Amino acid sequence: MDKLPQELVDKISKYLESNQLKQTLTMNRKFWVAAERYSGFFNEFSLNEANAQKFLHTFSNHRFRYLRCIRFRTAFPDPGTGGNVHIAPPCRESREELQALDEQFTGQIRLLFSTLKELEEKYSDQQGPGNIQLIIYTPAMSVEHNSFCFHRAYVGWRIHLLAPGELPILRSVRSLRFLDGAPFFPFLEPRVTTRKLDLRVLLDILSRLPNVRTFSCAIGGDEWPSALRDEATVSLWHTHQGPRRDTRHEFAAALQEMSVPTLRVILLNFIEPDDHVEAIDQRVAMPNLTTPALHDPFSSSLRVMSYGLRRMSIFAVVDSTLFLPHDGSTPSWPHLETLCVKFHMTTPSESWYFNGLQNDGRLRGYELQSGSYPSFEQTVEDEEAHENLEYVDWEETTLAQFRVMPDNELLGEFLAAFARSTEYMPLLKEAVLWCPLTFYIDDMGGFYENYDASELKQDEVGDMAWGIAYTAPSEKAFSEHPGINGARSRQLWWKVGKCRLVADICDVVRRIGCHQHGEDLIEHWDDELYGDGLVDRRIFEQFEWRVFPELGSFGY
């Protein structure tokens, strides 16, 4: 056995089950090394301050080349005081407390970077840079019941990374992902909650990882108004929109001033989980997240980030500058092959892309003022909410989701920009633009009382979708019902329900891909399962999972 070459031992071990690999560990060093490689035991490590030295001891050798994923969880201590409500901290955080949280978070990120840098310096010179996926979780915080006001569980202020330029450069990270530090359950009394990151933190960390090619996140679902009914609960959510607007603008400004790696794939979901977001009361006015700019800086920055990509998936509140610059300059996506944009029905500038069945709901939003930011001092309203906390009904929610009809003006402009942008994507194989819709009208009354919604969708009313999909000639069909795999013509699927778009917009959409593939086009209007009604959103989700298999590895 000792005379067998390592290459042959590797081939033998590759086909062994995990329990069989355990039996080969003691045969000799060659089988021991092969067993470690193919067992998968050293593929992933959950790193924290307590086990940093164990991590270095484990991987500062040949195992470095097996390491494929590092999970790093950030955390803050419970802000309570051991359950003694008589000395509980105030409802609001002071500037000093926020600064301390920034310092704690920064210290944890520095630990992560210094540990990985030490590992690289010890072993990468022998083996070359690693091939690591780094997953960073937003700061989680345990919530001890009755120890403090729940105002401290849901805070609008953002956590910042201090002096990011002092972080060392890491060359072994090829994929970077941000996830929420704990699952978000908006209609249950919290046990663990997370703190929101300033969005530029994502770029600050990305800029220190020059070899990253895949960049992803799934965060942001806790930034919306509560669908719970009682006023005390709504006040607990801290839905101040000022910090939310500011962090979008700061993300855009940061992208202009820093150097980020040449990315190939981005999977950016800024509305995760989406079940709470879709449950918002759609009669409520939305904030203007664009001012003082005339166009949304956040959407524009995502477009600029996408220019060098091969594949892109976005889910966010965006406007047409995601596709075309507002100044009329020419965009360029020379390598882009797959484009999937899932957009929220609200625009960044306080409007809605969808209205109600009678074109109702075209309400104006509101501008952000000084009151759009959390207070640093406890108020009378805070005290009243704290006193009523024990009466909160976490399951009593508002069912007022009625927006299922496209606003031809706003959505038409958005859709036209999407279609025109594809002229600058010469390698485009498949593209999808869609929006998840919900229809629950128990609290609407009036016209909607006892409304028969069967015409909207053929099966149970509720989770639906509006959207279009395109595939280039010879590509796999977007949907098997109907669809033609490998068709020699361009294909276009209209999943837009019975409310047809204006002819001019439809003509622009029909031009997708014609510059590269000619005029021949196969259009699919009626769905085999849902007829000419709105479709189940799973049709779009299944497409996303097929073209972006990486989405399946999001998790805790």
Legacy VTK file of the C-alpha trace (Angstrom):
# vtk DataFile Version 3.0
C-alpha trace
ASCII
DATASET POLYDATA
POINTS 556 float
0.000 0.000 0.000
2.845 2.378 0.791
4.104 2.102 -2.793
0.868 3.276 -4.390
1.213 6.751 -5.910
-0.799 9.528 -4.260
-2.759 10.063 -7.499
-4.083 6.483 -7.417
-4.902 6.700 -3.717
-6.863 9.877 -4.445
-8.860 8.162 -7.185
-9.698 5.239 -4.914
-10.717 7.477 -2.021
-12.886 9.675 -4.240
-15.418 6.850 -4.632
-15.564 5.803 -0.978
-18.420 6.667 1.364
-17.720 8.692 4.505
-17.789 5.652 6.818
-15.363 3.856 4.487
-13.043 6.848 4.462
-12.880 6.699 8.250
-11.555 3.146 8.003
-8.711 4.243 5.678
-7.452 7.004 7.958
-4.958 4.738 9.760
-3.716 2.770 6.725
-0.881 5.166 5.916
-0.262 8.881 5.400
-1.372 8.837 1.753
-4.787 7.406 2.611
-5.013 9.724 5.599
-4.477 12.783 3.392
-6.950 11.497 0.800
-9.573 10.725 3.462
-9.344 14.257 4.801
-9.720 15.651 1.309
-12.766 13.658 0.202
-14.622 13.438 3.505
-15.627 17.096 3.250
-14.911 17.539 6.934
-12.439 20.341 6.292
-14.461 22.101 3.586
-16.247 24.493 5.939
-15.555 26.246 9.232
-17.681 28.544 11.419
-15.170 31.043 12.731
-15.534 33.178 15.849
-13.319 34.851 18.432
-13.322 31.826 20.717
-12.088 29.344 18.098
-9.745 31.558 16.056
-6.616 29.789 17.315
-8.169 26.371 16.673
-8.940 27.519 13.147
-5.314 28.524 12.546
-3.998 25.276 14.011
-6.374 23.213 11.861
-5.760 24.904 8.500
-2.147 26.095 8.668
-1.060 23.040 6.706
-2.183 20.991 3.686
-5.841 21.369 4.783
-5.770 24.983 3.634
-6.419 23.803 0.072
-9.528 21.881 1.204
-11.143 24.926 2.802
-14.074 26.158 0.704
-16.371 28.081 3.039
-15.914 30.228 6.143
-18.942 31.427 8.060
-18.403 34.389 10.360
-21.176 35.490 12.735
-21.114 38.909 14.337
-23.071 39.502 17.544
-23.975 42.085 20.164
-24.817 41.444 23.823
-28.390 41.592 25.102
-29.040 45.291 25.814
-31.152 44.417 28.841
-30.197 44.255 32.490
-30.877 40.721 33.574
-34.661 41.003 33.540
-34.922 43.752 36.181
-37.484 46.055 34.545
-36.966 48.704 37.258
-33.509 49.484 35.942
-34.090 48.655 32.288
-32.229 50.892 29.808
-34.108 53.721 28.075
-36.093 52.921 24.923
-33.684 54.876 22.750
-29.974 54.463 22.186
-27.633 57.382 22.707
-24.943 58.479 20.268
-22.356 57.030 22.634
-24.061 53.638 22.619
-24.243 53.623 18.817
-20.552 54.487 18.610
-19.777 51.600 20.971
-21.723 49.193 18.757
-19.792 50.389 15.697
-16.555 49.738 17.581
-17.681 46.249 18.629
-18.648 45.332 15.081
-15.403 46.773 13.702
-13.386 44.762 16.213
-15.083 41.548 15.138
-14.462 42.213 11.438
-10.816 43.041 12.182
-10.490 39.715 13.997
-11.846 37.937 10.936
-9.453 39.694 8.568
-6.374 39.391 10.778
-7.006 35.656 11.296
-7.414 34.976 7.581
-4.387 37.110 6.791
-2.270 35.110 9.204
-3.440 31.908 7.568
-2.631 33.220 4.091
0.856 34.306 5.128
1.558 30.896 6.665
0.468 28.703 3.807
-0.615 30.471 0.622
3.005 30.967 -0.476
3.317 27.185 -0.754
-0.098 26.404 -2.220
-1.097 29.687 -3.863
-4.228 31.710 -2.960
-7.134 29.698 -1.618
-10.604 29.352 -3.091
-12.841 30.405 -0.215
-16.430 31.539 0.022
-16.758 34.000 2.914
-20.205 34.363 4.504
-20.647 37.244 6.957
-23.787 37.487 9.087
-25.285 40.754 10.303
-25.004 41.295 14.069
-27.397 39.076 16.004
-28.672 39.983 19.444
-30.447 37.756 21.940
-33.666 39.202 23.317
-34.361 38.357 26.929
-38.074 38.802 27.534
-39.008 41.684 29.874
-35.413 42.840 30.264
-35.789 45.920 28.067
-38.173 47.715 25.769
-38.603 46.159 22.345
-37.716 49.530 20.863
-34.177 48.248 21.298
-34.916 45.109 19.328
-35.862 46.977 16.146
-33.669 50.031 15.618
-33.494 52.197 12.493
-29.902 53.357 13.004
-27.244 51.499 11.023
-24.076 49.738 12.136
-20.878 51.067 10.529
-17.424 49.687 9.832
-14.790 52.097 11.130
-11.551 52.742 9.210
-12.116 49.978 6.617
-8.949 50.990 4.769
-6.910 49.564 7.647
-8.133 46.024 6.980
-5.519 43.778 5.327
-5.973 42.603 1.742
-7.140 38.983 1.490
-6.480 37.131 -1.779
-7.956 33.729 -0.927
-11.601 34.836 -0.905
-13.336 34.224 -4.249
-16.956 34.638 -3.154
-18.459 37.076 -0.621
-21.959 36.802 0.843
-23.891 38.720 3.491
-26.844 37.163 5.335
-29.044 38.157 8.245
-27.669 36.925 11.543
-30.955 35.281 12.508
-34.198 34.349 10.761
-36.676 37.218 10.723
-40.195 36.366 11.902
-42.205 39.610 11.803
-45.379 38.209 13.350
-43.847 36.482 16.355
-42.514 37.928 19.583
-38.747 38.169 18.981
-36.226 35.940 20.744
-33.241 36.828 18.569
-33.054 39.928 16.423
-30.456 41.493 14.154
-29.043 44.973 13.632
-29.062 46.611 10.218
-25.753 47.277 8.484
-24.931 50.495 6.698
-24.978 49.261 3.092
-21.565 50.701 2.349
-20.139 48.088 4.752
-20.741 45.579 1.960
-18.540 47.613 -0.382
-15.940 48.399 2.294
-15.345 44.697 2.855
-15.585 43.824 -0.838
-12.878 46.370 -1.648
-10.381 44.434 0.531
-10.966 41.195 -1.393
-9.469 41.701 -4.873
-10.077 38.148 -6.110
-13.810 37.992 -5.385
-15.827 37.066 -8.457
-19.237 36.350 -6.903
-20.891 38.909 -4.625
-24.232 38.256 -2.950
-26.498 39.292 -0.095
-29.928 38.494 1.325
-30.882 41.231 3.801
-33.281 44.155 4.233
-36.688 42.588 4.840
-36.959 44.286 8.254
-36.944 47.872 6.885
-40.672 48.177 6.226
-43.752 49.360 8.137
-45.354 46.765 10.346
-48.516 44.978 9.212
-49.509 44.455 12.850
-52.610 46.405 13.777
-52.227 47.970 17.204
-50.421 51.307 17.486
-48.119 50.216 20.297
-46.674 47.440 18.153
-46.274 49.695 15.141
-44.255 52.142 17.247
-41.978 49.334 18.407
-40.860 48.611 14.867
-38.871 51.833 14.574
-39.786 52.217 10.905
-37.949 55.514 10.594
-37.033 55.844 6.942
-34.335 58.521 7.199
-31.483 56.068 7.898
-32.820 53.811 5.152
-32.676 56.622 2.584
-29.221 57.720 3.755
-27.676 54.253 3.539
-28.840 53.862 -0.074
-27.193 57.176 -0.964
-24.018 56.304 0.945
-23.757 53.003 -0.913
-23.840 54.903 -4.212
-21.285 57.471 -3.052
-18.946 54.763 -1.745
-18.986 52.923 -5.059
-17.718 56.057 -6.812
-14.785 56.565 -4.469
-13.428 53.042 -3.980
-11.960 50.300 -6.108
-13.913 47.038 -6.097
-12.857 43.762 -7.736
-13.903 42.764 -11.237
-17.022 40.779 -10.441
-18.543 38.092 -12.635
-21.755 37.283 -10.755
-23.898 39.317 -8.359
-26.939 38.002 -6.490
-28.159 40.973 -4.487
-31.413 40.613 -2.576
-32.181 43.698 -0.502
-35.676 42.475 0.453
-35.127 39.236 2.357
-37.307 37.722 3.650
-40.055 39.078 1.426
-43.099 37.694 3.256
-43.153 40.625 5.697
-42.602 43.158 2.924
-45.524 41.827 0.918
-47.789 41.976 3.974
-47.529 45.768 4.326
-50.735 47.803 4.219
-50.748 48.966 0.600
-52.950 51.959 1.460
-50.067 53.542 3.389
-47.938 56.267 1.779
-44.315 55.392 1.052
-41.213 57.575 1.653
-39.218 59.360 -1.025
-35.840 57.603 -0.904
-34.439 59.579 -3.849
-34.315 63.215 -2.703
-32.336 65.423 -2.742
-31.236 63.695 -5.966
-33.542 63.794 -8.990
-32.950 60.119 -9.796
-32.261 57.218 -7.481
-28.488 57.007 -6.794
-28.826 53.466 -5.470
-30.319 52.128 -8.725
-27.641 53.909 -10.751
-24.858 52.463 -8.616
-26.146 48.911 -9.115
-26.107 49.507 -12.877
-22.494 50.688 -12.774
-21.506 47.682 -10.665
-23.057 45.363 -13.257
-21.099 46.475 -16.329
-18.456 43.737 -16.153
-20.785 40.899 -15.136
-21.724 37.653 -16.843
-24.765 36.964 -14.654
-26.865 39.275 -12.498
-29.832 38.813 -10.146
-31.308 41.816 -8.308
-34.257 42.177 -5.914
-34.688 45.718 -4.644
-36.655 48.963 -4.730
-35.320 50.446 -7.970
-36.171 52.799 -10.828
-35.323 52.932 -14.535
-31.760 54.158 -13.892
-30.963 50.556 -12.985
-31.012 50.031 -16.757
-30.270 53.358 -18.465
-28.284 56.406 -17.233
-30.454 59.476 -16.631
-27.968 61.686 -18.504
-28.382 59.783 -21.764
-24.872 58.313 -21.777
-24.357 54.860 -23.263
-24.198 51.867 -20.899
-22.247 48.707 -21.724
-22.606 45.066 -20.694
-20.182 43.313 -23.059
-20.202 39.991 -21.144
-23.710 39.778 -19.632
-25.497 36.515 -20.456
-28.176 36.163 -17.771
-30.243 38.983 -16.269
-32.923 38.569 -13.626
-34.520 41.632 -12.034
-37.146 41.108 -9.360
-38.475 44.501 -8.337
-40.674 45.685 -5.518
-43.950 47.356 -6.447
-42.903 50.618 -4.773
-40.598 53.055 -6.551
-37.703 54.812 -4.784
-39.494 58.140 -5.262
-42.663 57.441 -3.199
-44.891 56.052 -5.991
-46.232 52.580 -6.810
-45.741 50.578 -9.996
-49.155 48.962 -9.432
-52.615 50.272 -8.527
-55.874 48.717 -7.438
-58.521 47.158 -9.663
-60.241 50.512 -10.219
-56.959 52.343 -10.737
-57.203 53.347 -7.088
-54.289 53.864 -4.760
-52.362 56.497 -6.725
-51.558 58.312 -3.500
-48.536 60.533 -3.101
-45.816 59.580 -0.689
-43.967 61.820 1.717
-40.669 63.637 1.975
-38.278 62.729 4.771
-37.782 65.316 7.509
-36.002 65.462 10.862
-38.791 63.337 12.352
-37.847 60.558 9.934
-34.925 59.643 12.212
-35.021 57.879 15.573
-34.723 60.073 18.647
-31.731 59.783 20.948
-33.949 60.445 23.956
-36.910 58.572 25.356
-40.300 60.164 24.633
-43.715 60.013 26.281
-44.934 57.931 23.345
-42.110 55.463 23.976
-43.171 55.055 27.591
-46.802 54.481 26.615
-45.802 51.866 24.045
-43.615 50.120 26.599
-46.501 49.952 29.073
-48.795 48.422 26.440
-46.275 45.851 25.314
-47.872 42.981 27.201
-51.079 43.470 25.221
-49.487 43.125 21.802
-51.216 40.637 19.514
-48.425 39.418 17.266
-50.835 37.529 14.989
-53.348 40.317 14.318
-52.267 41.673 10.927
-53.760 43.950 8.292
-54.926 42.339 5.060
-54.963 45.217 2.597
-52.963 44.018 -0.381
-54.889 45.148 -3.446
-52.313 46.404 -5.971
-52.370 44.059 -8.953
-52.988 46.409 -11.921
-49.933 47.949 -13.608
-49.609 51.720 -13.700
-49.050 52.094 -17.440
-47.089 55.315 -17.082
-44.660 54.353 -14.319
-44.330 50.670 -15.083
-44.280 51.350 -18.822
-41.272 53.644 -18.445
-39.521 51.080 -16.243
-40.232 48.205 -18.631
-39.161 50.230 -21.674
-35.831 51.098 -20.026
-35.284 47.407 -19.278
-35.979 46.456 -22.891
-33.815 49.219 -24.376
-30.892 48.363 -22.102
-30.673 44.901 -23.682
-29.452 46.561 -26.905
-26.126 46.942 -25.067
-25.974 43.263 -24.031
-24.673 41.472 -27.154
-24.252 38.097 -25.402
-27.637 38.049 -23.622
-29.122 34.543 -23.472
-32.001 34.994 -21.027
-33.630 37.852 -19.170
-36.512 38.214 -16.731
-38.198 41.257 -15.224
-40.899 40.493 -12.673
-42.657 41.631 -9.515
-44.273 39.479 -6.802
-47.893 40.480 -6.118
-50.326 39.605 -3.347
-54.100 39.932 -3.203
-55.649 39.773 0.266
-58.517 42.257 0.707
-60.207 41.387 4.011
-59.670 44.918 5.354
-60.379 46.874 2.175
-64.195 47.124 2.202
-66.189 49.083 -0.395
-65.637 47.873 -3.937
-63.465 45.015 -2.724
-66.017 43.587 -0.308
-66.877 40.033 -1.378
-64.958 40.586 -4.618
-64.581 37.420 -6.706
-60.912 37.432 -7.655
-60.978 34.218 -9.681
-60.402 36.217 -12.876
-57.035 37.406 -11.576
-55.671 33.911 -11.207
-57.139 30.521 -11.984
-56.410 28.790 -8.679
-56.317 30.150 -5.126
-55.856 33.912 -4.940
-52.892 35.197 -2.969
-49.291 34.906 -4.111
-49.027 35.934 -7.748
-46.553 37.515 -10.146
-46.437 39.997 -13.016
-43.566 39.909 -15.456
-41.968 39.130 -18.790
-39.249 36.689 -19.808
-36.966 36.450 -22.836
-34.720 33.717 -24.214
-32.363 33.895 -27.184
-32.464 31.361 -30.029
-31.308 27.822 -29.146
-31.655 28.464 -25.385
-33.786 26.464 -22.971
-37.336 27.794 -22.712
-38.318 29.991 -19.778
-41.370 27.839 -19.124
-42.334 24.391 -20.337
-45.993 25.432 -20.533
-45.912 26.767 -23.143
-42.335 26.961 -24.364
-40.067 25.559 -27.039
-36.634 24.358 -25.931
-33.914 25.248 -28.380
-36.190 27.223 -30.703
-34.414 28.881 -33.613
-36.187 32.171 -32.918
-36.233 34.541 -30.007
-38.975 33.771 -27.460
-40.946 36.167 -25.278
-43.323 35.271 -22.453
-45.954 37.809 -21.325
-47.097 36.964 -17.783
-48.965 40.244 -17.337
-52.571 39.182 -16.726
-55.574 40.566 -18.533
-54.516 44.184 -18.275
-52.547 44.688 -21.471
-49.752 47.208 -21.731
-49.966 50.054 -24.225
-48.914 49.140 -27.761
-45.813 51.369 -27.836
-44.356 49.646 -24.771
-45.110 46.198 -26.160
-43.310 47.091 -29.389
-40.199 48.154 -27.444
-40.196 44.875 -25.509
-40.535 42.879 -28.715
-37.216 44.351 -29.862
-35.234 42.544 -27.141
-32.512 40.550 -28.874
-33.464 41.537 -32.418
-30.190 43.390 -32.981
-28.265 40.166 -32.432
-30.706 37.519 -33.709
-33.007 39.085 -36.264
-36.724 39.813 -36.359
-38.101 36.287 -35.855
-39.971 36.132 -32.544
-42.234 33.585 -30.842
-44.597 35.169 -28.306
-46.408 33.343 -25.517
-49.391 35.158 -24.010
-51.727 32.655 -22.384
-50.333 30.273 -19.795
-51.278 26.606 -19.942
-52.150 26.570 -16.236
-53.384 30.116 -15.629
-54.804 31.153 -18.992
-54.702 34.925 -19.488
-54.711 35.646 -15.746
-51.827 36.420 -13.432
-49.592 33.438 -12.781
-48.257 31.824 -9.646
-44.891 33.338 -8.740
-43.312 29.906 -8.579
-43.014 30.028 -12.373
-40.510 32.873 -12.037
-38.867 31.456 -8.920
-38.211 28.127 -10.624
-36.514 29.964 -13.470
-34.327 31.883 -10.999
-33.247 28.711 -9.241
-32.413 27.075 -12.578
-30.194 29.863 -13.901
-28.769 30.801 -10.488
-28.168 27.515 -8.631
-26.100 29.497 -6.093
-29.373 30.748 -4.604
-29.936 27.302 -3.151
-26.933 27.649 -0.854
-28.301 30.666 1.028
-28.866 29.557 4.582
-28.061 29.756 8.241
LINES 1 557
556 0 1 2 3 4 5 6 7 8 9 10 11 12 13 14 15 16 17 18 19 20 21 22 23 24 25 26 27 28 29 30 31 32 33 34 35 36 37 38 39 40 41 42 43 44 45 46 47 48 49 50 51 52 53 54 55 56 57 58 59 60 61 62 63 64 65 66 67 68 69 70 71 72 73 74 75 76 77 78 79 80 81 82 83 84 85 86 87 88 89 90 91 92 93 94 95 96 97 98 99 100 101 102 103 104 105 106 107 108 109 110 111 112 113 114 115 116 117 118 119 120 121 122 123 124 125 126 127 128 129 130 131 132 133 134 135 136 137 138 139 140 141 142 143 144 145 146 147 148 149 150 151 152 153 154 155 156 157 158 159 160 161 162 163 164 165 166 167 168 169 170 171 172 173 174 175 176 177 178 179 180 181 182 183 184 185 186 187 188 189 190 191 192 193 194 195 196 197 198 199 200 201 202 203 204 205 206 207 208 209 210 211 212 213 214 215 216 217 218 219 220 221 222 223 224 225 226 227 228 229 230 231 232 233 234 235 236 237 238 239 240 241 242 243 244 245 246 247 248 249 250 251 252 253 254 255 256 257 258 259 260 261 262 263 264 265 266 267 268 269 270 271 272 273 274 275 276 277 278 279 280 281 282 283 284 285 286 287 288 289 290 291 292 293 294 295 296 297 298 299 300 301 302 303 304 305 306 307 308 309 310 311 312 313 314 315 316 317 318 319 320 321 322 323 324 325 326 327 328 329 330 331 332 333 334 335 336 337 338 339 340 341 342 343 344 345 346 347 348 349 350 351 352 353 354 355 356 357 358 359 360 361 362 363 364 365 366 367 368 369 370 371 372 373 374 375 376 377 378 379 380 381 382 383 384 385 386 387 388 389 390 391 392 393 394 395 396 397 398 399 400 401 402 403 404 405 406 407 408 409 410 411 412 413 414 415 416 417 418 419 420 421 422 423 424 425 426 427 428 429 430 431 432 433 434 435 436 437 438 439 440 441 442 443 444 445 446 447 448 449 450 451 452 453 454 455 456 457 458 459 460 461 462 463 464 465 466 467 468 469 470 471 472 473 474 475 476 477 478 479 480 481 482 483 484 485 486 487 488 489 490 491 492 493 494 495 496 497 498 499 500 501 502 503 504 505 506 507 508 509 510 511 512 513 514 515 516 517 518 519 520 521 522 523 524 525 526 527 528 529 530 531 532 533 534 535 536 537 538 539 540 541 542 543 544 545 546 547 548 549 550 551 552 553 554 555
